[in-house]
Amino acid sequence: MNPALPPALTAALNGALEGVPRKALVEAARALSAGYRDGQTSKGLNTPTDALAYALARMPATYAACAAAFARLVEVMPGFAPITLLDAGAGTGAASWAACAAWPGIAGVTMLDANPALRALAGQLAEQGLPSTDIAAGDLVSATGTHDLVVASYVLAEMSEAGAATAARGLWQRAGQVLVLVEPGTPQGFARIRAARAALIAAGAHVAAPCTHDKECPMGGDDWCHFSQRLPRSRDHMLLKDASVPFEDERYAYVAVTRDAVARGARILAPPLESKPGLTFKLCDETGLRGAFVATRDKDEYPRVRKRVWGDLF
């Protein structure tokens, strides 16, 4: 899994940037960032410049988080080969690009978004590398038809937990095989994912990732299930973020559900703790949350797990 934007998408973004003053993009990005922190992910997106600033500021991280979630799904469902994709609340289409990279056999993409500026840019970008794409106006509840894969990324932020659960049930009705939800890796983002997960299991779905069971989520207290993906920053990305380092770490929470149960093990929920005696893992499986210690002197088990990282199967 490559967290960097595909070359075709990078070229398309660079083409859209031609002739656009960087100062205008920076000003638009600052306004959008303030809204994003407040959970207002689409407020103030009215002009082509706004949409382009949003794409430069958020598309790399959204793509990287979706690509990471899709890679986990490929791991547990290697035979899944979707042909049709619905990207609900698509924005500029980052999830669609990530899905088509994960499953090159996707032949038809439907993007659904209520914002005209984002739809216009999504269409402009899609022409440079996505398969047959239909971009329509609408929100999550207006999706129609059945699609092999349904994705909704970073679109539940303005909903309550109950609203996220309702939206998830509606999207599940549109999913022929798999539904993937991705949200910011914050306590609030995870709360929406957990509410959606519970509603989907009650509707008959089976969790494929990250959970390795369909039982009630064992997370409690101040803990929350999230993961991290490091991604590179382009020069324009650094300019818009006022950043001094050429990378960033995107924290995200997600759930992928499927029509049929899949075989799984345990999921690593935090960076492994490394010490001279060995490695300590925080795990979640059908027994709940647990720790596992693998000693350095264990010549069979230690080589098997020493390269496992946060988010991997154990």
ABEGO torsion letter per residue (X at the ends): XBABBBAAAAAAAAAAABGBBAAAAAAAAAAAAAAAAAGBAABGBABAAAAAAAAAAAAAAAAAAAAAAAAAAAAABAABBBABBBBBGAEAGAAAAAAAAABAABABBBBBBABAAAAAAAAAAAAAGBBBBBBBBEBAAABBEBBABBBBBGAAAABBAAAAAAAAAAAAAABAABBBBBBBBBAAAAAAAAAAAAAAAAAGBBBAOABABABBBABBEABBBBBBBBBBBBAAAAAAAGBABABBBBBBBBBBBBABBBBBBBBBABBBBBBAAEBBBBBBBAAEBBBBBBBAABAAAAAAAAABBBGBBX
